[in-house]
Amino acid sequence: MSLLQESWRKESGATILGESALEYRLLGRTGVRVSSLCLGTMTFGNEADDIASRAIMDRCVDAGINFFDTANVYNKGRTEEIVGRWLPSHRDRIVLATKAYFPVGEGPLQRGASRRHLVREAEASLRRLQTDWLDIFYIHHWDSDTALEESLGALDTLIQQGKVLYGAVSNFSAWQTVKAISVADRMGIPRPVAIQPMYNLLKRTAEIEILPMAASEGLGVCPYSPIAAGLLTGKYADGAGGRIKESAMYAERYRDEQNHAVASAFAAHAREQGYAPSALAVAWVASHPSVSSAIIGARSVEQLEETLGAATIALSEADREAITALSQSPPEATDRESMGTTLRQLDSGSHTGRPAR
């Protein structure tokens, strides 16, 4: 068992199913235990048809995954419908999350985080998912046009009605999340319990403020895109297809040549260590002490099997540091050096003698 796993077990009471196996971790301060891997369903209804999607969900349950993530806009609602046809016989075993914010149509009322949109979309998701309640309902993106009191009040209404158990936020910055917490506290309504940021070896902005903030505020953290749209698997260098080739959004997100150089070095490192790159990329994300559950996705059971290998990888702190060193560390939250660096300089006598400021 790695030091990071042992630290997590002691601090959160998470159950570890045998050494180097899938963990169940507390989702923030909710008392709900979720698997350290979460099934993301964005491929369902597009790259994965109904049969493949059902097989993926069955395999995840067999592997011990109890946390599924979807959204109202995935494949224009088809994704939720596919999950909904599978879900009824498994409902009590699954922590189910969905989201709303992005446009679901051309009209001006069919988007955003207004009470009208959030409540109507939550109810539409419930119908598609064939369930009476959502465990987690995310505001999918910050809405600069809508007061937080409005958005959080809508979540509270859904919670009071028993349609949603926990509200959460996705794609919020640290300050936006803390503001949401502050507004909820002032209103006397439930705080958001979790945040869903992008996080992988190539996109480490979350380390600057989001992950420390989440640890300080007791939020669950459920990162998406741990394999960077497949770039960290090394498949694009081998000529394979995937989202970066199929989607202008993903191509732009990872267009910097440095991303491709880091991905190549990482894939080589993974293979040298005897791991599938996809599994090691997910294991690296999941090994961060602030992370509750890393979201994985697949187009087929065969692709899923490789990624599920992340549950068998127990990274030591040295292992994690070796991987982390392959990419450029993000800057500190302020422009000055970290306090650790400052203290080391003071201890070594290399400081100029001027007052620290």
Protein Blocks (a to p, Z undefined) as FASTA:
>chain_A
ZZklmmmmmmnopacehehiacdddehjnopacdfbdcdfklgoplpcfklmmmmmmmmm
mnopabdcddfkggghmmmmmmmmmmmmmmmmpccddddfbacbfbfklgcjdfklmmmm
mmmmmmmnopabdfbacdfbdcfkbcfklmmmmmmmmmmnopafbdcdehiafklmmmmm
mmmmmnopacdfbdcddddfklmmlmmmmmmmmmmnopacddehklgnolmnommmnopa
cjklmpmklmmmmmpmklmmmmmmmmmmmmmnopafklmmmmmmmmpmkbmbdcdddfbf
klmmmmmmmmmpccdfklmmmmmmmpccdddfbfbdcfklmmmmmmnopaghiacZZ
